[in-house]
Amino acid sequence: MSKDFVPVFRAAGTADVAAIVALVESAYRGESGLRGWTTETHLLDGQRTDAASVADVIGRADSTVLLAERDGELVACCHLERRGQFGYFGMFAVDPALQMAGLGRRVLAEAERIVREDWRLSDMRMSVIEQRGELIAWYQRRGYQLTGETGAFPYGQPRFGIPRRDDLRFVWMSKPLQEAAA
């Protein structure tokens, strides 16, 4: 299958939970994640997410999980949540076999469009594990900037993964979204 395709975007429903969990796990953990560049296996063991967490964000008010599909098959996803005056971007996953083909950029652009045009918010924010320098640089090339804010990693909560090191923390990144309504 060609990597050049236009994904079909839609919001996730509860029937999509298992496919989302499988995609996120494949992108961040295990052998398939090692093929892509988004793997966190050098930082974390264990799971990246679970069905209960995904079902929670799908069902939460002011929250959506955006899916990107090709021929009805899930190939990428992200979580968007309205948090006051900004949109939060998280749980971003692209099928490892399709990474480095522009799909991630398309998903991020659609997420920004939703937050800017549909939700009428002026900024997108996210948190990234500080030790993920290549990922931080990828977001910076797309206009995101480090805010200087940091957050603690949830040590002792294995549902977020089992840390391989004791110095993990999150950094916050933000991007103003042009043409946002006041």
Secondary structure, DSSP 8 states (H G I E B T S, - for coil): --S----EEEE--GGGHHHHHHHHHHHHSHHHHHHSS---TTTEES-S--HHHHHHHHHSTTEEEEEEEETTEEEEEEEEEEETTEEEEEEEEE-GGGTTTTHHHHHHHHHHHIIIIIS--SEEEEEEETT-HHHHHHHHHTT-EEEEEEEE--TT-GGG-EESSS--EEEEEEEE-TT---
